[in-house]
Amino acid sequence: KGTLTYSRNSLSVNGIVQGTIYITVSSADEDAIDDVRDLMKPTAIITTPLNDVVVEKSGTYEMQLETSPSATVAATSASASTATASIVGNKLTITGVAAGYTMVELTVSATGEATSYRTIAVEVTNDGE
């Protein structure tokens, strides 16, 4: 939960994360309501549920991602020496490199929409474990 303070001269945002924000307009001036509408825009999202991943160091994990219309997804591994991540045609591929742990960040974007981020915890095990 966060706060958004808006006036004709300023905008302040504090602690807002993915979720719902409620905007209360405290002015009887109808123009203020029209001004607030410009602050809100759709967000590009992944609609597929995402879980933590366990993959062997010579293995590959693949998952087809569903997104909001027009969204594109990019994948980045926090430690490419542990696992690599890529997206081709909305298919996420995580490939084990060495035993360990890393995070994969998915960046979801679309023209005219807010960008969203999702993370997946990845454990890479030695083969046969």
PyMOL commands that set and color helices and strands:
alter all, ss='L'
color gray80, all
select helices_A, chain A and resi 30-37
alter helices_A, ss='H'
color red, helices_A
select strands_A, chain A and resi 3-7+10-14+53-56+60-64+72-77+83-88+91-96+100-109+116-125
alter strands_A, ss='S'
color yellow, strands_A
deselect
rebuild
show_as cartoon
